[in-house]
Amino acid sequence: MELKKFHEIALSFPETESNLHFDRIAFKVTGKRIFATILESSLSANIKLNIVDQSVFCSFNKLHIYSVPNKWGSQGWTTFEIDKLLSEILIDALECAYNEVIKPTKV
């Protein structure tokens, strides 16, 4: 997938915005958490999945989809090498991440 397409898809969900986040571009739901970041120089995206979804996506392609090293990975952050993956996989992952962010929080 090309960078421009990734941006378009990430911003196609309702009430999403993008901002700089350190050396990355972050995609978040307005007023809520980040659901994905992209590092343009390496063509990689970190997408925040729940642990079950992370396991499923990593099983599709362990070489190009993997848990972020350190504690971030254990929280569901998953690296996707976007130039090496089918668009459908990335679209599904972004949708899963977005849906996790908009889910009502338990009180």
C-alpha positions, 0 to 999 in steps of 0.5 A: 500500500502506498503512504497516500492510500494509508493516510486516506483510509485512516482519515476516512473513519468518522471524526478522525484527525492526524497530527505529528507525534514525535517522528511519526504521523498519528491518527486518532479519533478526535478527543480520544486515543491514537489508533495508528501511527506511521513512520514514512521513512520506513514505510511502517505503521504501528496499529493499536489492536486488542491482544486477540486481534494482534495475535490473529494479524501476526499469524497472517505474516510474521515477517511483515506484521509483528508486535512492537518490541517492549511494553508497547507490544504487550499493550497491542501495538503492532507493526505493519510493513505497509509496502509489503502487505495487501491493502485488505489486511491493512484496511481490516487492521485499521478498522479493528483499531478504530473500533477499539477506540470508539468502543464505549468505556466501562464505568 
